[in-house]
């Protein structure tokens, strides 16, 4: 069996088992490629467009024991065991590999934190909200930081800022600490345990937040892969807006003048607009459209305060 056949067979197994995707991949082929290459200690960006000889040269430099045209039974068995583990446990692949990627950057992850997949990562990389920042925007908050990936991406994108990563979960913060240290950003990222904004004292120029926003009906319909994640990071109450209601009430006290909030609400735009009909939100374009992430200025929040 060659490498491409091994990946194809693995994809067919995943397809037949009807596993759910959305934690870094969107289909069986990509998921199988990820798991097989990881198990064989090969990079996820391996170039399959090369001819067999060139592909073997790529692979041989990384794993000399591996022959792409004739995969050993030991290697095949190891890959099949990992695919079977994915099927039987229904855990996201990232929990099995202990690695997730955002914008080409690797992050450690395990069951203590949600698998990072925020569309805010795209916006940071694209500079999509730079127009609302100024040369005086130095203090960033990544609220509900989880494994710290967005805090790290902010620090990488804006070399002159200081970032606070806050989360209610001490376990998630332990994972975030691993990533802050992994990317050598301990001097620029501070991690704080906080229930929403309650544990924070300073004011910020930019707050990004991927909060628990999944409504109750959607929670009931989640595939097992999502239920393997900390429910605290997902469930947002009957309409998904419980955390966000409290956040918007508290937020003006933690925002400097001209500060902004970049907030991800996933597929809950209808619930958001029903809950906060007077808020003037700017909807930001992502690869999933304009319904996933919104931007609010301090002025817009204060204009309708109190919200109820």
C-alpha positions in Angstrom: 0.0 0.0 0.0 1.3 3.5 -0.9 0.9 6.6 1.1 -2.0 8.0 -1.0 -3.9 4.7 -0.8 -3.4 4.7 3.0 -4.9 8.1 3.3 -7.8 7.3 0.9 -8.6 4.1 2.8 -8.6 6.0 6.1 -10.9 8.7 4.6 -13.3 6.0 3.5 -13.4 4.6 7.1 -14.2 8.0 8.5 -16.8 8.6 5.9 -18.5 5.2 6.6 -18.4 5.9 10.4 -20.1 9.3 9.9 -17.8 11.1 12.2 -18.4 14.9 12.5 -15.9 17.5 11.5 -15.4 21.2 12.2 -12.4 21.1 14.5 -9.7 22.0 12.0 -11.1 20.1 9.0 -14.4 20.0 7.1 -14.3 16.6 5.4 -13.1 13.0 5.7 -10.3 13.4 3.2 -8.7 16.3 5.1 -9.2 14.6 8.4 -7.6 11.4 7.2 -4.7 13.3 5.7 -4.1 15.1 9.0 -4.2 11.9 11.1 -2.1 9.8 8.8 0.6 12.4 8.3 0.7 13.1 12.0 1.1 9.4 12.9 3.8 9.0 10.3 5.7 12.1 11.7 5.3 14.0 8.4 4.4 17.7 8.0 0.7 18.5 7.3 1.8 20.6 4.3 3.5 17.7 2.5 3.4 18.3 -1.2 1.6 15.5 -2.9 1.8 17.1 -6.3 5.4 15.9 -6.8 6.1 12.7 -8.6 6.8 9.6 -6.5 10.6 10.0 -6.5 10.4 13.6 -5.4 7.8 12.7 -2.8 10.0 10.0 -1.4 12.9 12.4 -1.2 10.7 14.8 0.9 9.5 12.0 3.1 12.9 10.3 3.5 14.5 13.5 4.8 11.9 13.6 7.5 11.3 9.9 8.3 14.0 7.7 6.7 12.2 4.5 7.7 9.1 5.4 5.6 8.8 4.4 2.0 5.8 6.1 0.3 5.3 3.3 -2.3 5.4 0.5 0.2 4.2 1.5 3.6 5.3 -1.0 6.2 2.7 -3.1 8.1 3.8 -1.5 11.3 3.2 2.0 10.0 -0.2 0.9 8.5 -1.3 -0.6 11.8 -0.3 2.5 13.7 -2.4 4.7 11.3 -5.3 2.3 11.4 -5.3 2.3 15.2 -5.4 6.1 15.3 -8.3 6.2 12.8 -10.1 3.6 14.9 -9.5 5.7 18.0 -11.0 8.7 16.2 -14.1 6.7 15.3 -14.6 4.9 18.6 -14.0 7.9 20.9 -15.6 10.6 18.7 -13.0 12.9 20.1 -11.8 15.7 17.8 -8.6 14.9 16.0 -6.9 17.7 17.8 -7.4 16.0 21.1 -5.7 12.8 19.7 -2.7 14.6 18.2 -2.5 17.3 21.0 -2.1 19.9 18.3 -4.3 22.4 16.5 -3.5 25.0 13.9 -4.7 28.6 13.4 -3.4 30.7 10.5 -0.6 28.3 10.0 0.5 28.6 13.7 0.7 25.4 15.8 -0.9 25.3 19.2 -1.0 22.7 22.0 -4.5 21.6 23.0 -6.1 18.9 25.1 -9.5 18.2 26.7 -9.0 21.0 29.3 -9.8 23.6 26.7 -12.0 24.0 23.6 -10.3 23.2 20.2 -9.4 26.6 18.7 -11.2 27.4 15.5 -12.3 31.1 15.9 -13.0 33.2 12.8 -11.4 36.0 14.8 -8.0 34.5 13.9 -8.7 35.3 10.2 -9.5 38.9 11.1 -6.4 39.3 13.2 -4.2 38.0 10.3 -6.0 40.2 7.7 -5.9 43.3 9.8 -9.7 43.5 9.4 -10.3 45.7 12.4 -7.1 47.8 12.2 -9.1 50.8 11.0 -10.8 51.0 14.4 -7.4 51.0 16.2 -4.9 53.8 16.6 -1.2 54.2 17.4 -2.3 54.5 21.1 -4.0 51.0 21.1 -1.6 49.1 23.3 -3.7 47.1 25.6 -5.6 44.0 24.3 -7.8 41.5 26.1 -8.6 38.0 24.8 -11.6 37.2 26.9 -12.6 33.5 27.1 -9.0 32.8 25.9 -9.3 29.0 26.1 -5.9 27.6 25.0 -4.6 31.1 24.4 -4.4 30.9 20.7 -6.0 34.3 19.9 -3.9 36.0 22.5 -0.8 34.6 20.9 -2.0 35.6 17.4 -2.7 39.1 18.6 0.8 39.4 20.2 2.4 38.2 16.9 0.3 40.6 14.8 0.8 43.7 16.9 4.4 43.7 18.2 3.8 46.9 20.4 0.9 45.6 22.4 0.4 43.9 25.8 -2.2 41.1 25.9 -4.2 39.8 28.8 -5.8 36.4 28.3 -8.7 35.7 30.7 -10.8 32.7 31.3 -13.0 31.3 34.0 -11.4 27.9 33.7 -8.1 27.4 35.5 -7.6 24.2 33.5 -7.9 26.1 30.2 -5.4 28.7 31.5 -3.0 25.9 32.2 -3.2 25.0 28.5 -2.9 28.6 27.5 0.3 28.9 29.6 1.8 26.1 27.6 1.2 28.0 24.3 2.4 31.3 25.7 5.6 29.7 26.7 5.8 27.6 23.4 5.7 30.9 21.4 8.0 32.7 23.8 5.5 35.4 24.7 5.6 35.3 28.5 6.8 39.0 28.6 3.9 40.2 26.6 0.9 38.0 27.5 -0.5 37.9 31.0 -3.0 35.1 31.9 -5.7 35.8 34.5 -8.5 33.6 35.9 -11.7 35.6 35.6 -15.4 35.0 35.4 -16.2 37.3 32.5 -14.7 40.7 33.4 -15.1 40.3 37.2 -11.5 39.4 37.9 -10.0 42.3 35.8 -9.1 45.7 37.0 -7.5 47.6 34.1 -9.1 49.1 31.0 -8.4 47.9 27.4 -8.2 49.4 23.9 -9.3 46.3 22.1 -11.2 43.3 23.5 -11.6 40.1 21.4 -14.0 37.5 22.7 -15.1 34.1 21.4 -17.6 33.3 24.3 -20.0 30.5 25.0 -22.8 31.4 22.6 -24.5 28.1 21.5 -28.2 28.2 22.2 -30.0 25.4 24.1 -31.6 23.9 21.0 -28.3 23.8 19.2 -26.6 22.3 22.2 -29.1 19.4 22.2 -28.2 18.7 18.5 -24.4 18.9 18.8 -22.5 15.8 17.5 -20.4 13.9 20.0 -17.2 15.5 18.9 -18.4 18.9 20.3 -19.7 17.2 23.5 -16.2 16.0 24.1 -15.2 19.7 24.6 -15.7 21.6 27.9 -19.4 22.5 27.8 -18.7 25.6 29.8 -17.0 27.0 26.7 -20.0 26.3 24.5 -23.3 26.6 26.2 -24.8 30.1 26.2 -28.3 29.5 27.7 -31.7 29.3 26.1 -30.9 31.8 23.3 -27.1 31.7 23.6 -26.8 35.2 24.9 -26.4 34.7 28.7 -22.7 35.4 28.8 -23.0 38.3 26.3 -25.7 40.1 28.2 -23.5 40.3 31.3 -20.5 41.2 29.2 -22.1 44.1 27.5 -23.4 45.4 30.9 -19.9 45.3 32.4 -17.9 46.3 29.4 -17.9 50.1 29.4 -16.1 50.1 32.7 -13.2 48.1 31.1 -12.9 50.0 27.9 -10.6 53.0 27.2 -12.0 55.8 25.1 -12.3 54.7 21.4 -12.0 51.0 22.5 -13.6 48.3 20.5 -15.1 44.8 21.1 -14.6 42.1 18.5 -17.2 39.4 19.3 -17.8 36.0 17.7 -21.4 34.7 17.9 -21.3 31.9 15.3 -24.7 31.0 13.9 -26.6 33.0 16.6 -26.9 36.4 14.7 -30.7 36.2 14.8 -30.7 35.6 18.6 -28.1 38.4 19.0 -30.2 41.0 17.1 -33.3 39.9 19.0 -31.6 40.3 22.3 -29.9 43.6 21.5 -32.1 45.3 18.9 -30.7 48.9 19.5 -27.0 48.0 19.3 -25.3 49.4 16.2 -23.0 46.5 15.3 -20.5 46.3 12.4 -20.5 42.8 10.9 -17.1 41.7 9.8 -16.5 39.6 6.7 -15.0 36.1 7.3 -14.6 33.0 5.2 -18.0 32.0 6.5 -19.7 35.2 5.6 -20.8 38.3 7.5 -22.9 36.6 10.2 -20.2 35.2 12.5 -18.2 38.1 14.0 -19.3 41.6 14.9 -17.6 44.8 16.1 -18.9 47.2 18.7 -17.4 50.5 19.7 -17.5 51.8 23.3 -19.7 54.6 22.0 -22.2 52.2 20.5 -22.4 50.2 23.7 -22.8 53.3 25.9 -25.5 54.7 23.6 -27.9 52.0 24.5 -26.8 51.4 28.1 -28.6 50.0 30.1 -29.3 47.3 27.5 -32.6 46.2 29.0 
